Amino acid sequence: MAALRFETCHVACSANRTPNVVSWGRGGTLAFGTCDSVALYDPEERRVLTMLNGHTGRVNAVQWVHKEDCGPETHLVSGGSDSRLLVWAARSGEFVQSAECKGHTGSVCAVDAIYAGAGILAASAAADSSVRLWLCGDDGKAECLHTLTFGGGFMMDVSLALLPGTEVPVLACGGDDSRVHLYARSREKKLRRVTALQGHEDWVRGVAWTSLGGDLLLASCSQDCLIRVWRLGARSGSGARAEGERDGAVIKMKEDVFRAEEEDEDGAFAVALETVLTGHENWVYGVHWQPPAYEGGERQQRLGLLSASMDKTMILWTPDQASGVWTEQVRVGEVGGNTLGFLGCQMSPDASSILAHAFHGALHLWRKDAGSGEWRPAAAPSGHFDEVRDLSWDPEGEFVLSVSADQTARLWAPWRTPSRPSWHEISRPQIHGYDVRCLAPLGRFRFVSGADEKVLRVFRAPRNFLENLANISATSKERLLASADSDQLPVGASAPALGLSNKAVFQGSLKSGPGGADPSEDEELGNGASDPYRESYFRAVNLTEPPPEDHLLQNTLWPEVQKLYGHGFEMFCLASDRGGTLVASACKASKAEHASVLLWSAATWRPLQTLACHTLTVTQMAFSPDAAALLLVSRDRTWSLWRRRRSEPEPEYALSARTTKETSAHGRIIWSCDWSPDGTYFATGSRDKKVIVWGPVASEDAEAKPRSSILDAGDPATAVAFCPRLASDKSYLLAVGLERGRVVLFGWRPDADPAAGRDWIRYGETDASQSHTRAVKRLRWRPRPGRAGGPDDDDDAWLQLASAGADHAVKIFDVNTEAL
């Protein structure tokens, strides 16, 4: 049987919450660290091209190695919490790890690199109070040339350049002593401190070099809310000019003079303060020079400096051509809102786009309108910034919902464009105060979620979301509105200032305005002048493309329609039947009295039944396709099967079969379970690395036995999911997610003899770049064949599989089954 190949359709991920983790290459590719990986994103195709997996800890710093001719980069440097520096090289169209730098004993927080001779010269700063200089050769070998130690101090950022007119590297380090330290490399390949630039009054958070004519400009930013620009250039003679000394009729700033080599009589360089930029109202975390351009084969420096601050704004500074005075040209971002400020900034190679990454991992993008010259927010790559714990397709397979420990629920859908469909975050239905752990869909436009609280919350899609979903996904607006009974829907939802429940906003509480509906200060629900707890305003917008981060935070919430109480501890898992009429819920439990499962009616939200069987937390549940049975698996290493005894007037389930510690084939926690598409069999996956398919149990007294041979997955099995269609030989397809991040596809043949161990077929698995870097938390197949959003939406040859990982990523894979 031919192997099946996974093709990555979409990767949803966000930037790590560190200042130096994003780098925009001159070739147009955006690189950013996400959990333990480096994501390469193409802004033109609007998708993640690949994931570079090599670090064993969080990636804290990423930097392209820029070429002098501004061509596409072929090398990338990354540093992580695993105390390593990795160099990635482009080979045969793919980036592979080419060198590893080991020596730091703390997390690497900043990196920079330049080409030097036949190799790459890299600098790294780490939490071990050291800065190291590395030489990485083309042969993959890395040598530590020198180590700078700072006692109990820390360097926050480093930047490398070549002294003007020489091949001598100069290193700038910004630290917690409020100074910028400059080091030059000697002939012995050691670093020699040549001067320390003073002026900042708080920690220096960022430093960056750029060349201008025959000089170098150094920008430094600090927690004192200021940006300082320093000019370094060659000078004749020796000595330093005193501060304020006149040179003819011109008063110049104090210069620090040094030599490239101590014994050189010539080669003196002077560095002096060029300007101080003030305009930010909070810590300035990042500075980035406008990339140079090549026109007519000559390098053209477009002088501009971009800065990002915790005051939630980015500013583009440029000097006046006549006077040389630096002024603020563009300011983007908002003071206020739900973000906690920007940690860094980048500019596109053609200077038409600027990007900032925020404290919560979100990427904020602005594009310059070619006609008006205005900077407008645009859709950027987005994703969860903490462990993704659960996800689900909508019943028609057009979008995916996911929930995470980052306290949000997010909705992903394809944006259908004439060129190429691409997946994006369309809505953020829930922004919570607790880590969200589980969800269960109730039809297409309702879902229930459970978090680290004792309450279940039910959400329903508002009218504005349905209209925008129709526009973005190019589907019938009338069909969506009809299926959701839109006449009774609120137009949107707003978040209270001091609360956890999204409140509905109805059409009558909005008044029209240019460009959309603006909230009325007097009439908006909960936002009247007498309301002491004013909410964030909801603004009904008409979108034809994915919303930017600001809209996602404020205008895409779903109203909460119900709360369910009954559990005594934090919620752990949820399940719903295919018709969306029943919900089963379970919470964390260390005793049998708390391990009971509650069964709810989705029509009346009355608790129907308490299912008591297990002694520890029920880890996952699954209704059979016809809802005639409910399967529970638990930390107590057993499973239980409940069959419906009565359907009317209210469903009732009774225990039909179960395993005990003596009869269970699993020796560790059972993490996951799923039903075959025909409801005949179910599978369980456990920490003991075993995956087992169990046969149908006809009566309550029947003995529960495995129907398959025991599959050794090779790693703890954290997620299992049966494919909704059978192979041509009537075998079942089962996707297994592993603790080490791999997703493996197996075929199981019920007609084969399990005693011979030939009932399992291994069809394929995700490769190193496709796999998660941490445990797979959930797997879900699209409920029908085809690829959502594409021209082959209903092509039976294609299947789609969505996976949620502890590495903060949501991934959607395309699987071609023609070989089956």
HELIX and SHEET records of a PDB file:
HELIX    1   1 ARG A  463  SER A  473  1                                  11    
HELIX    2   2 LYS A  477  SER A  483  1                                   7    
HELIX    3   3 SER A  486  GLN A  488  5                                   3    
HELIX    4   4 GLN A  507  SER A  509  5                                   3    
HELIX    5   5 GLU A  549  GLN A  554  1                                   6    
HELIX    6   6 ALA A  592  HIS A  594  5                                   3    
HELIX    7   7 PRO A  754  ALA A  756  5                                   3    
SHEET    1   A 4 PHE A   6  ALA A  12  0                                        
SHEET    2   A 4 VAL A 810  ASN A 816 -1                                        
SHEET    3   A 4 TRP A 798  GLY A 805 -1                                        
SHEET    4   A 4 VAL A 776  TRP A 781 -1                                        
SHEET    1   B 4 VAL A  22  TRP A  24  0                                        
SHEET    2   B 4 LEU A  30  THR A  34 -1                                        
SHEET    3   B 4 SER A  37  ASP A  42 -1                                        
SHEET    4   B 4 ARG A  47  ASN A  53 -1                                        
SHEET    1   C 4 VAL A  59  TRP A  64  0                                        
SHEET    2   C 4 HIS A  75  GLY A  80 -1                                        
SHEET    3   C 4 ARG A  84  ARG A  91 -1                                        
SHEET    4   C 4 GLU A  94  LYS A 102 -1                                        
SHEET    1   D 4 VAL A 108  ALA A 116  0                                        
SHEET    2   D 4 GLY A 119  ALA A 126 -1                                        
SHEET    3   D 4 SER A 130  GLY A 137 -1                                        
SHEET    4   D 4 ALA A 142  THR A 149 -1                                        
SHEET    1   E 4 MET A 155  LEU A 162  0                                        
SHEET    2   E 4 PRO A 169  GLY A 175 -1                                        
SHEET    3   E 4 VAL A 180  ARG A 185 -1                                        
SHEET    4   E 4 LEU A 191  LEU A 197 -1                                        
SHEET    1   F 5 VAL A 204  LEU A 212  0                                        
SHEET    2   F 5 ASP A 215  SER A 222 -1                                        
SHEET    3   F 5 LEU A 226  ALA A 234 -1                                        
SHEET    4   F 5 ALA A 268  THR A 278 -1                                        
SHEET    5   F 5 GLU A 255  ARG A 259 -1                                        
SHEET    1   G 2 ARG A 246  ASP A 247  0                                        
SHEET    2   G 2 VAL A 250  ILE A 251 -1                                        
SHEET    1   H 4 VAL A 284  TRP A 289  0                                        
SHEET    2   H 4 LEU A 305  SER A 309 -1                                        
SHEET    3   H 4 THR A 313  PRO A 319 -1                                        
SHEET    4   H 4 TRP A 326  GLY A 333 -1                                        
SHEET    1   I 2 ALA A 293  GLU A 295  0                                        
SHEET    2   I 2 GLU A 298  GLN A 300 -1                                        
SHEET    1   J 4 PHE A 342  MET A 347  0                                        
SHEET    2   J 4 SER A 353  ALA A 358 -1                                        
SHEET    3   J 4 LEU A 363  LYS A 368 -1                                        
SHEET    4   J 4 TRP A 375  ALA A 378 -1                                        
SHEET    1   K 4 VAL A 388  TRP A 393  0                                        
SHEET    2   K 4 VAL A 400  SER A 404 -1                                        
SHEET    3   K 4 THR A 408  TRP A 415 -1                                        
SHEET    4   K 4 SER A 422  ILE A 431 -1                                        
SHEET    1   L 4 VAL A 436  PRO A 441  0                                        
SHEET    2   L 4 ARG A 446  ALA A 451 -1                                        
SHEET    3   L 4 VAL A 455  ARG A 460 -1                                        
SHEET    4   L 4 GLU A 560  TYR A 565 -1                                        
SHEET    1   M 2 GLY A 492  SER A 494  0                                        
SHEET    2   M 2 LYS A 503  VAL A 505 -1                                        
SHEET    1   N 2 LEU A 510  GLY A 513  0                                        
SHEET    2   N 2 GLY A 516  PRO A 519 -1                                        
SHEET    1   O 4 MET A 571  SER A 576  0                                        
SHEET    2   O 4 LEU A 582  CYS A 587 -1                                        
SHEET    3   O 4 VAL A 597  SER A 601 -1                                        
SHEET    4   O 4 PRO A 607  LEU A 611 -1                                        
SHEET    1   P 4 VAL A 618  PHE A 623  0                                        
SHEET    2   P 4 ALA A 629  SER A 634 -1                                        
SHEET    3   P 4 TRP A 639  ARG A 646 -1                                        
SHEET    4   P 4 GLU A 652  ARG A 658 -1                                        
SHEET    1   Q 4 ILE A 670  TRP A 675  0                                        
SHEET    2   Q 4 PHE A 682  SER A 686 -1                                        
SHEET    3   Q 4 LYS A 690  TRP A 694 -1                                        
SHEET    4   Q 4 LEU A 711  ASP A 712 -1                                        
SHEET    1   R 4 ALA A 717  PHE A 722  0                                        
SHEET    2   R 4 TYR A 732  LEU A 738 -1                                        
SHEET    3   R 4 VAL A 743  TRP A 748 -1                                        
SHEET    4   R 4 TRP A 760  GLU A 765 -1                                        
END                                                                             
